[in-house]
C-alpha cells in the first residue's frame, strides 16, 4: 500500500496526538494544536468559497506570524499552491512575482497593505485581497472571515508530486525564478532533519528565520511533525531575541551566519539565553571563529546544514562523529564550518570537475556541487530553459565550488561566480573572510574581486568593525598576510557601517562589486 508523502500528514498526526499542547505562541496569544488546525480548516473553507481550486496559486506577504504559519496548511490542503513572498522586496518586485505566479488571491499583513493598494491596478489576475491584520472595506478581513466560517472544506485528492509551493529566488543578476517544490520534496527534507536531529514535543522553536525563505527551511512543517511549539517573531532584533529566548525557554532556532554574528556581538543581554539551544545555520558558510564563540560563550550547539531553495533546501549536514568529541573546541569548530555529508533522505551529492568527474578527496581540488534525489525541485515555474540548464545531465547544478576532504566531508570554497582569479591563482573569498573574522576588531567582512592592472583581479575587503573597536587598513592587511598565503590577502579595505544583505542574511556581493550607494562608508 502507498499513501502520498506530504507534510500535511504531520498536521493530521499532530491533531491526533497533541491536541492540547501549545502549537503557536504569537505575542500575547497562543493556540493549541487543536485550535491551530481548526483555524487552518476554517480558512481552507473560506478559500474554497472564494473559488480557489486545486492548482490555483495564493500569494502571501507577511512577517512571521500565526496567520503566515497557517497558510502552509490551509492553502495546500485544498490542493492550491502557496506563493510566500519576500516582504523586503519593492512594489515593482511584488507586481512581477504575483503576476508571474498567476496568483488569484493575495493575503497581506498590515505592514504591506498600502504597498499592495498602490499596485492593485497592475495585478489584473488577482480576484481577492485579504488583510491578515488591519485593512478596510477594500480588503477581506482574515480573522472575521475565519471566525464566521465552519471547518467544512472539501479535501481533494493530493498526490505527492503535486506542487506545494512556488518559492522565488533572490534574482541578484536577473529576474527571480519560481522554484517549484512538491509535497514529496518537503516531506523528504523534514524527515531528514528529524532523522539527523532528534526533536520532540517538548521543544520550543523560535522563528528567527523568515517563513517565506525556502518555507522556513521546511521547519513550518518539521516543528509540527514533532508536536513542538512554534514561537513567532515578526522582526529579528538581538535584544528581543534574547528576551524571548528567556521568556519562552527556547530550545531551537534557525539563522543565517550574519544573524548569529549579530547575536554573538550583542552586549548586556546574552546572559538571558538558555544554555543548550540547538541552532541550525545555513545560507552562507559560517566562519569557524563564529561557531567557536557561540558554543564557548553561550553554550549553544551549532548544526551546520547546506542547500538551496531548489533542493527543498537541505542536501548536507555537518554530521557529528564520535572522533570529533575528543578534539579541541577550535578544531571541532573548524570541522563544523564544513558543509558535511549527505542527509539520509536527500539523495546523492557529488563534487565534479568540468568534465563531470568526481574530484579527489584531498581537500584541495575544487569542483562544482551537483545533486540528485527526492528533494530536488520539479523545476522553475514557466521557465523551461532555466530548468533544463539547472538540471542538465540528470543532476542539479548548484553553482557552488567545493572540495572533498579525506573523510568525505564537503567544504564550500565559494560560489563559482565569486571565486577570485588573481595572477592565475584561484582565491576563495570564504577562506579570506574566515581569517579576517578572527581579528578581534572585526564583526563582519565580505571579500570581492576588484579589477587589477597587473594581476587581472585582486581581493578587496569590506569590513564592519565591532562597536567601540579600532583597526586600520594596514593592520588588517598585515593580519591577513600573517595567516594566509600573501597573494590571498586583501589589496585594499573599505570600512562600512553595514553590509548589504538579503532578507535571510546573505551578503549581496554583487552590490559591493558595483559599489552602489547601498554602501555607506564610515
N, C-alpha and C positions, 0 to 999 in steps of 0.2 A: 504494500500500500504506500502511496505517496501523497503527501499534502504539500501545498506551496510553502516554500521558505520565505517568510515575510516577517518583518519586525512587528507587524500588527498582532502576531501571536503573543508577543511579550505583554501586550496590553490585556489580552484575554486571560493569560496566566496570572498577571498581577491583580486583576479584578477578582479572580477566584481565590487567590492565596493571601493577598494583603489588603483586603477591602478597608480595614480600619486604620491601617498605617498611613502616616503622613506622606503624601506623594509630592506636594509642592508647597514651598514657602515663598511668598512674593510680598515683600514689605511686611505689613502687619497682618496679612491674610494668609491662610493656609487651607489646603484641601486634602482630604483622604483620597486613596486610590479609587474608592467607590464614587466619591464626588467628582473627582477629576475626570474619570472616564465617562460618567454620566453627562458631564458638560460637553465632552467631545461628541457623544452620541446626539445630543440636542443640536449642536452646531452642524453636524452632518445632516440632520433632518432639515434645518434651515437652508443649507446649501442645495439640497435636492429640490426643495420648494422654489428656490430661485432659478432652477433649471440646470444646475450643474450636473453633468453626467460623466460616466467613465471616459477617461482620456482628456477631459477638459482641464485647462490649466487655471490655477488660482494663485495669484501673487500676494506675498505678504511683505510688509515693510514695517519692521518693529525691532526694538531692542529686546534683550532677554526678559521675557515676561511670561506669566501663566498663559496668556492668550496666544503668544507665539508658540509656546510648547504644545498647546492644544492643537495647533494647525498640523503638526506632524502625525496626528492620529485622525482628526476629524476629516481632513481632506482626502488622504489616501484610502480610508476605509470605505469611501463611496466610489472608489476606482478613479478618482481625479488625481491630477499631478500637481504637487506643491512646487511653487517657484519662490524660494526665500531670497529676498533681495538684500544686497549690501546697503545698509542705511547711510553709509558715509559717502555715497556717490552723489552726483549732481542731478538736477531736474532733467537735463538732457539725457543723462545716462538712464534714468528711470523710463523715459519715453522709449528709448531703444530697447531696453530689456523687456518691458511689458508688451510692446508691440511684437518684438521678435519671438517671444514665447507664445504669443497668441492668447494671453490671459484674458478670461472673460470677467473675472472678478478681482478687485484689488482691495485688500484689507490693510489698513494703515493705523499705526499708533498716533496718538495726539500730536507728537512732535513733528509729524510729517504730513498732517492733513493740509496745511497751507501749501506745501510743495506740490502735492498731488492736485489740489484745486487749481493751481497755476498752469497745469499741463493737461487738464481734462479734455480740452478741445483737440489735443494731439493724440488721444487714445481712442480711436474710433471703434475698436472691437470690445472695449470694456463696457459691460452692461450694468455692473453693480459696484458701488463704492461703499465699503464698510469701515466704520470708525471703531477700532478696537477699544479706544478710550476717547473721551471728548466727542467732538462732532456737533453738527447742527442738522437742520431739516434736509440738507442735501446729502446727508450720509445716513446709512442704515446703522442704527445703534447695536453694536455687537452684544453687549450684556442684556439689553432689553429683549432683543430677538431671541437670544439663547434661553432666557428665563421663561419666555412665553411659549416656547416650543416643547412638544413632547419628545422623548427619546425613541422615536419610531421610524428611523430611516430604513430604507431598503438596502440590504447588504448585497452587492453584486458579486459575481464570481471574480476572484482576483488570482491571476497567475503570477508565479514568481518572476517571470520575465517581463511583466508589465512595468511601465515606468512608475517610479515612486516620486522622484523629484527631478527638477532641472536646476542645476547649480551653476551659476555663471562664474567663469574665471575672471581674474582681475584685469585682463586685457591691457597689459602695460605697453605693448607696441602695436596693437591692432584692436579691432572690436572684440569685446568679450565673447567667449564661446560658451554655449549652454551644454554643460556636461549632463548626460542622461544616466541617472542612477536607477537601477531596478530594485525591486523588493529583495531579490536574491543577493545583489551586491551588498545592500545594507545589512541584511541578516548575517551574512558571512563575516563582515567586519565586526559587528557587535559580538558575535560568538567568539571570534578570535581574541578580542580584548578580554572577554571573560575567562577564556582558557588560560591566557598568559598572566592575568592579574585578577586574583580572586576578589569578587565584590559580593557583598551580602546586603540583606535588608536593613542592617544596622548602619550602613554607610550613608554619609551626607555629602552630596556633591554640589560644589559651588560653581555657578555659571559665570566664570570669568572669560570664557571663550564665547564669541558670538554664535548663537544658534544657527544663523544663516550660513556660517562658513563650513562648507562640506558637511552640512547637517550636524553642526556641533561635533564633528568627528564621529558621528553616529551616537554620541552619548545621549541625545534626545530619546533614543530607544534603549541603549545599554543600561542606563540607570534604572529605567522602568523594568527591564528584564530581571534585575536583581531585587526589585521591590524596595530600592533605596530612595532617598529623598532628594528631589531637585530643589536647590536654593537659588532663586533668580536674583540677578544683579543687572540693573539697567546700564550701568556705566562703571568701568574699571578705574577706580581711584584708589591708590595704595592704602590710604588710611581707612577708607570704607571697607576695603577687602579684609584688612586685619581685624577690624572691629566685628565684621560679620563672621569671620572665622571663629572668633572667641564666642560670640553670642550664640551661634548655631552649631558650634562644635563640629566644624567641617573636617572631613576625613579625606576628601579627594577633590581635585580640580584639574583642568587642562589650561595650558598657557603657552604662548609663543615665548622664545627666549628673551625678547625685548621686554615683555611683561615681567618675566622673572627678574631681569636686571633691575627694573624699577622697584619691584618689591624688596629685593636684596639691599637696595640703597635708600630705603625709607627709614628715616630716623624716628626714634621715640615710641613707635607702636609695634615694632616687630615682636616684642616680648608677649604680645597678646596672642600670637598664633600658637595653636596647639602643636605639640610635637607629633611626629609620625604621619603627617599629611603626605599622601601619595600624589605626586604631580606628574601628569603626562605632558611632555613637551615635544613640539614638532613645529613645522612651518619654516624653520631655518636651523642650521646646525648650531647647537648651543656650545659655548666655549667650556672647556674642562674647568676653568677657573670659576665660572658661574655655578656649575654643578657642585664643585667643592665647597664654595661659600654657603650655598643653601643647605647642603647636607650637614656641614660642620656647625654653622651658626644657628640654624633654625631647627635642625633635627628632622628635616623632611627627607623623603625618598624620591629621587628623580627617576622617571621612567621615560627614556628617550625612544620615540617612535618616529617613523618616516613614511611618507606617502604623498599623494597629490589628490586634488579633487577628483581627478579621473580614475583614481584607484580606491575610492569609497571610504576613507582615504588611506588606511594603513597597509603597507606591504612589508615593513620590517619592524622589529622591536629589538632593542639592545638587551637581550636576554641575560639575566644574571646567572652566573655559574658558580659552583662551589669553590673553584680555584680562585675566583675573584675575591672571596671573603678575607683571605689572608694578606691581600695587597694593602699597601699604604693608601690612605684615602685619596692622595693626589694621583696615584697610579690607577686606582679604581675609577676616579673621575675621568681620566683620560680615555679609559675604555668606554665609559658611559657616554662620552661625547661622540662615539661612533654610532652609525645608524643601525648596525646589528645584523640580525638574521631574519629569514622569512617568518612571518606569523604562520601558525599551523594551518589556518584557513585561507590564507591569501593567495596561495599558488606559488609558481616558480619565479625566482628572480635571478638574473644574471648580470654580470658586468662584461660588456663586449667591446672589442676594438672596431675599427671602421669596416672591417671585413665580416663582422658578426661572430668572431671567435672569442671564446672566454679569455679574459686577461689572466695571467698567472697570479697565484696567491702570494704575492711578495710585498704587498703594502706600498708598492711604488708605481707599478704600471697602471695608468689610468684608462678607463673606458666609460661607456655610457650605460647607465642602469636601464635594463629592459625587463618587462614582466608580463606574465600571462596567468590567468586564473579567474576565479569566480568573483573577485572584487573589481575587475576591470570594467569600466563603463560600457554602456551599449553603443556609445558614440557621441558625437556633438550634434545637438539639435539643429536640423535643417542645414547641415554643413557637411555634405558627403566628402568633399575634397579634403577638409581638415581631418575628418575621421580616418580616411584612407591613409593620410600621411602619418598620423599618430599611431595607427595600428598596423603599419606595413609589416609584411612578413609574418603576420600572426603574433606579433609582440607589441605591447605598448612601449613606446619610446619616451622616456622621461625627460630627456634633455639635461640630466644631471650627470656630471663627471665624477667618477668614484674609483677607489681602489679596493681590492680584497686582501685582507690580512691572512696570514697563515692559518689562523683559527677559523677562517670562513666569515669573519665579521666584515661587513661592508662599511666603508667610510667615505662620505662625500667630500670631494675636494673643491667642487664649485659647480655652479650652473655652467654648462658648456659655453654659454654666451658671456659668462663673467670671468672666465679664465683669462689672465693677463699674459700676453706673449711679449716678452722683453728680451731683445737681442737673441731671439730664437729659443729662449728658455720659457717654459710654462710656469707661471706663478699662481698658486692658489690664494685667492683673496681671503678665504676662510682661515688658512694657516696663518697669514699675516695678522688678521683680526684677532685670532686666539692669543697670539703673542702680546699684542698691544693691550689686550684686556687684562693681562697680568700686571700691568703698570698700576701702582696704587692710585694714581690721579685720574685714570680713565674709567668712565662709566659705560660709554658706548662708542663703537667705532665701525666705520664702513670703509672698505678698500675698493677703489675702482681704478681702471686703467685710464691713463691720460696720454695723448699723443706725445712722443718724444723724438726730437730731431735725430738723435744718434741711435737710440735703441728701438725705435718704432713705437713702443708703448712703455710706460713706466708706472709703478704703483703710486697712487695718491691716497692719503688718508683724510677722512672726515671724522673729527673727534668731538665727542661730548665729554666734558670733564665733570667729575663728581662735584657736588656742591661744596664750595669752600676750598677746593683743591687747586693747585697751580702746576703748570708744566708748559714748556715752550716747545717749538718745533724741533730744535736741535736735540733737546733731551729725549724726546720720543723717537726721533730717528736713530740716535745712538743706542737707545734701549732695544730697538728692533734689530739693529746691526749686531748687538751683543748676543742675540738669541736666535738669529736666523742667518742663513747664507746672505752675504751682503747684497747680492743682486735682488733679493726679495724685499729688502727694506724700503719703506716709502721714500720717494724722492722729495716729497713735499707734504705739508699738513695744513688743513684748514680746520680751525676751531669753530664749532657751531653750537647753537643753543639746543637744537634738537635735530634728529634725522627724520626725513620724510618716510612715512610708513603706511602700509595698507591697513585695512580695518582689523586684520588679525596679527599685526605687529611685524610683518615682513618689511625689511628696509627696501625702499624703492630706489635701487641703484641707477635706474635709467634717469631719474630726476637729478641725481648727483652728477651723472655724466654730462647732462645737458646744462648743468649749472643754472637751473631755473630759479626763479625768485622764491621758491618754497624754502630755500636755504637762507636762513638769517644769520649772517656772520656775527660772532661776538666781538 
